[in-house]
């Protein structure tokens, strides 16, 4: 199965492989060799060119690199390729960084044994064997460590996302439970005011009331399945409290400008809470992590959408936010409503958080 990789990294690999190919071919064409030129050129291409696809096909590429180096070493004992150590080190790093265990360790050990065996067959000195080990083992170990670090980061991000989903579930439970309670009470009130002659209508309202109560009971069970801790019994905030939130940030020494564009439209409670949380988390990052002195908060109400834009002039990106309460939390909330979310450094400095929430879909 072919792995996936960003295009800019694939382009970097292609450039690196191209440079090694060019240097190797120049050394082959200008240096001393026991092979015909065409054979030396072909073997040089075998151990350098495949490195362009090392992220996509790490195992075949590593095997091809080692095979080309071994074949060239056995057949051309007069020549020396200065690109061989670089190609072998890159192949070793590729195995460590892009192949899971135990396959990574098996392939790396086998490659080193084959390489050593070819060197012994060529009657190399003992220091060359040590050099070969140092050329191969440290890059492999670095690749393994880098892969392990990436896996830990991915696991932490997943746990943070799960915690945030549980937090969102608790908040939405309060909102929906309140709405269902209102439905139940109003239905009950209307049913009791009906005349005895409206028995069928009363039964229909009784069914609506019972359905609402059942829905609340199911929500409580659902919340119990995702609960990770006690939920505080406090009213859920909304964008109506935005000025209070901005004032709290101003008291920390950050100058804030706020802009509201378009016709302010009523939002359902869940979407209103989501908008508030996005601004709250973005400003928390500004205060704690961005080292900013100025920030701008913009709300733009358009036809069927609400755009939230928070920018600052900080010198340190907000990626150091606590897992589960920073960018991960904002992204989870936006995706819940099928919106768009972007966050990252600005070209001229500072950091920007932007979210677009579809109001009509939420309503």
Secondary structure, 3 states (H helix, E strand, C coil): CCCCCCHHHHHHHHHHHHHHHHHHHHHHHHCCCCCCHHHHHHHHHHHHHHHHHCCCCHHHHHHHHHHHHHHHHHHCCCCCCCCHHHHHHHHHHHHHHHCCCCHHHHHHHHHHHHHHHHHHHCCCCHHHHHHHHHHHHHHHHHHHHHHHHHHHHHHHHHHHHHHHHHHHHHHHHHHHHHHHHHHHHHHHHHHHHCCCCCHHHHHHHHHHHHHHHHHHHHHHHHHHHHCCCCCCCCCCCCHHHHHHHHHHHHCCCCEEEEEEECCCCCCCHHHHHHHHHHHHHHHHHHHHCCCCCEEEEEEEEECCEEEEEEEECCCCCHHHCCCCCCHHHHHHHHHHCCCEEEEEECCCCCEEEEEEEEHHHHC
